[in-house]
Amino acid sequence: MTIVYHGQDGDLSYLAGKIVSVIGYGSLGRPIALNLRDSGVNVVVGRRLDEGQSASDSTDGFSVTTIENAVKNSHIVMLMLPDEVMPEVYLQQVSPHLLRGHTLIFSSAYNVTFGYIEAPPFVDVGLVAPRILGPAVRERYEQGFHSFVAVGQDASGQAWRTVLALAKAIGSLKAGAIEVSFEQETELDLFIQQAILPAFHHIMMTAAHVLIDAGYPPEAALSDLYLSGEFTYYLEQAMRFGLMHALRMAPLTSQYGTLSRLDRFNELKLERLMEVTLEEIRAGRFAHEWAKEYNDGYRRLNNLLKTQVDMELWELEQQTLEMLGRDDAIS
């Protein structure tokens, strides 16, 4: 039976007297560190020298030091580095300084799942993985956000107390933290990235081309598809109350149009594509591919991004954002 943890399951007092080092101060490390501090946790930031500042610089008032010093002087080590970068940093700057009593906390189970990081048997290993993007971890600190939690190794017998205390400190237990395995977190995360987001992008791009080619103004088509926020609101309602509730909130015309045309998109090919994607993930083939891509300097990724950026549709999108008066439109 799946366990979902809530506020009463985490005890912040368990972190009293402990120092938590946040390794990496990027899009997730910074929100995590700020949330921990707001919850009264003693935080030190361990930062790579290639992150834009010297290790001695102060960031948001935190004590910032080298990764080695952060590990040496903390009880709990939270690794907030990109998946592809983490193994080398761990091997050279984290692992040599781990001692009995240390707890390693991951925000992504990727490297543990695929064997790129193997923790020594004398430390606790846990997972606190927010299910939202980094900036939203900070924005939703007060209201809470969902996360996945797991314990991969319980050398001290207290690993779950640490994991749940940290989950509470960053604001996750307010919304609920779901217990999963390390493998499940990795596979679910990659599946969303490789099966759902590509389908979403393809559907939106195809719809935009169909509408524009049929003579609809690009500004109107792109706005109605996603820029107006109507679709976002639909997903927010689904997030809060469930997908069927979101559908029932729509006008009857919309309900009928959606349900009566649903079977048109019941494609066996789509289901098989998703099955193949999941098979690649679980077999480790994507992890191997991504490791090669990292070692190659992200060459294919950069080429793919360039191909997308050069598409005329994105110029129309930026023009539409500017016409709508969006201050954050990219020039």
N, C-alpha and C positions, 0 to 999 in steps of 0.2 A: 504494500500500500504506500502511495506517495505521501510524503510528509511535507507540510507547508508550515514554516515557522513565522511567528508574529512577535510583536513587541515584548510580550512577557517572557519569551524564550531566550532573550539576550540580556546579559547582565554587564552593564558598563563598568561596574565596580571591579570586575575581574581584570580590567585593563589598568586599574590604578597602580601606580608605581612601575609600570612597564613603559618602555620606549618603543615606539613603532617607527621603523624607517620605511619611507616610501621611496622606492628605487625607480627613478624616472619621473620627470615633472612635465609631462606632455598633456595631451588632451584628456587623459583619464587620471594620470598621477596627480595633477594639480587639483581637480575637483575632489578626489578622494582625500588628499591631504587637508584641504580646507574643511571638508565635512568632519573629518576626525578631530581636528582642532576645535571646531565649534561644539563638539560633543565632549570636550574636556580631555581629549587624549594627548599625551606628550608625543609630538611628531618631529622627526628629523628627516630632511630630504637628502637623498644620495643622488647625485646628478652626474651624468656623463659629461666630459669636457666638450664634446661635440654638440651639445644641446644649446649652444649659443651664449653661455656665460661661464666664467671660471667657477670652479667648485666652491670658492670662498665667498662668492656673491650671495647677498641676501635676496630671497624671493618671497614676496608676500609676507615678510616678517618671519619666515621660517629660518631655522638654522640649517644652512646648506653646506654639505661637505662632499668628499669623494665617496664613491660607492663602498670602497673598502672600509673607510672609517665609519660610515653609516651602519654597515653590517656588524662591525666589531662592537659598536656602542649601542646596540639595540637588542631587544628581546624578540621582537616580531619583525620579519622582513617581508614587505609587500612588494612584489615584483610587478611594476607597471610599465614595462618596456614593450615595444612592438615584438610580435611573435618571432619574426625572422632575426631580430637583433639579440634577443634574450639569451640563447644558448652560449654564445661567445662571451657575453658579459658575465653570465652566471659562472662559467668555467674559470674565467680569469680573475674576476673581482669579487664574486660572492662565495662560491664554494670553498675556497681555501680558508675562509674566516668563520665558517659555521661551526658551532659548538653544541654539545648536548644542552638541551633546554631552549634552543632556538626554534622558532616556528616560521616556516616559509608559507606565504600566502600568495596565490596566483589569482589574477583577474581573468585569465584565460587558461584553460587546461590543455591547450594545443601542444606545447612542448613536452609535457608529461605524457600525454596520450600517445604521441608518436615517438617517444623514447629519446628526444633530443636533450632532455634534462632528467637526470636520475638523482634524487636527493639521497644523502647518506641516511642509513637506517636509524640514526640517533636523533633526528629532528622530526618535529611534527610538520605535516604538509596539508594545507587546506586550500579551499577555493571559495572566493566570494566574487561572483561574476555578474555585474549589473547587466540587465537586458535592455539598456538604452545607451545611446551615444554619450561620450564623456561629458560634454557641456551640460546635458540634461541631468547628470548625476548631481551637479551643483545646483541647478535651477530647481530640482524637485527634492532638495534636502528636507524641506519642511513637510511636504505632502507625502513624500515617500515614493519609491519605485521598486519594481520587481527585480529580483536577482536569483541566480542559482547558487547553491552552496553545497559543498562536499568536503569530506575528509579523505585524503588519500593515504595518510600514514599517521598513526596515533602513537608515537613513541612515549609520550608523557602520560597518556590516559586522559588528557585535558584538552585535546585538540578541538572537540566540538564546542567547548566553552569559549575558546578563543575565536573560532569562526563566527559563532553567533553574536558574540560581543562586538566584533568588528562590523558584522552586517548591520547591527543596530546602530553603531556609531556613525556609519556612513549614510544612514537614513533608509536602509532597505527594508527592515522588518516592519515598518509602518504599512507597507503595501503587501508584504509577504515574500518570503524567500523559500524557494522550492528545492528540496533535496534531490540531487541527481548524482550520477557517477561522473568522474572526470571525463570518461569516454563520451558519455551522453552530452555533456556540455559542449565538447568540441564538435561532435558530429552535428548537433542541432544548429550551432552557430554557423558552421560551414555550409550546411544545407540551405539555410535562409539566404546566405550570401550568393550561393551558386545556383539555386533552383528558383527561388522566389523573386529576388531582385532582378535577375536577368529577364525573367518573364514580365515583370512589372515595367521595366524600361522598354522592352520590345513592344508591349501592348500600347504604352503611351506614345512611343515614336510612330508606330504604325497608324494609330488613330489620328495623330496630328497630320501625317502625310495624306491620309484618306480625306480628311476634312478640308485641308488646304487645297489639295488637288481638285476637290469638288467645288471650290470657289468661296469657301468661308474665309473671312479675314483671319490671318494668323493670330492677331491679338485676341480675337473672340474665341478661336478654337483652343489656344493654349490656356487662356484664362478659364474656360469652362472645364478643360481636362484636369488641371491641377493648380494653376496659379491663384485662383480665387480662394482656395482653401476649403471649398465645399467637400471635396473628396477627403481632405484631412479631417474635417469634422466628422464625417461618416466613420472613419477609422477610429477616431477618438471615442465615439459612442460605442463602437464595437469593443474597444479596449476596456471601457468602463462597465458595459452591460451585456456584451456578447454580440455576435454577428447577426443573429436573428432579430434582436431588439433594434439594432441599427437599421435593418431593413424595414421593420415595422414602423419606424419613425418617419420613413419617406412617404410621399404622397401615394395614393392607391395606384395612380398611373405608373409610378416608378416601381412599385411592388410587382404589379402585373407584368410590366415590361421586363423586369429582371428575371422573375421566376419562369415566365413563359418562354424566354429565350435561353435559359440556363443550359438546356440540353445541347444547344448548338456548339457549346464549348466543351462538351464532354468527350474529349479526344483521348483515345487510348495512347496515341503517340506522345501526348503531353505527360501522361502518367508514366510511360516507359522512360521518357527523358529524365523524369525526377528519380526514378528507380536507379537508372544508370549513374546519375550524379551522386546519389547516396552510396552506391557501391564503390565508386572511385574514392570517395571520402573515407569510408570505413576500411578500405584496403590500403590506405596510406599513399595512394598514387598521387593525389593532389599535393600532399605534404612534400613528397619527393620533388614534384614539379616546382613548387614554390621555393624550395631550398635551392634548386638550380637557378631559378629566376633571380633570387637574391644574390647569389654568387656571380651572376652575369650582370650585375649592376642595374637590375630592373629593365633590361633592354626591351623585352616584349611588352611589358606594362606601359613603358613610355611610348612605344609605337602605337599601342591600342588607344591610349589616351589622346595622342595626336590625331589619330583617325577620327575619333569622336568629336574632338574640339573643332576640327576643320569642317564639320558638317554645317550646312546652311541653317538647319533647324535651330541650332543653339544661338546663332546670331539673331534670328527672329525672336527667340525666347528673351534674350537680353534687351532687345528693343521694346518688347512688350512690358518687361519689368520696369524699364525707364519711363514708358508712357503711363504706367500705373502709379508712378511716383514712389517706387521702392527705393529707399535710400541706400540699401545694401546691394543694389544691382552692380554686377561686375562689369567694369568698362573694358 
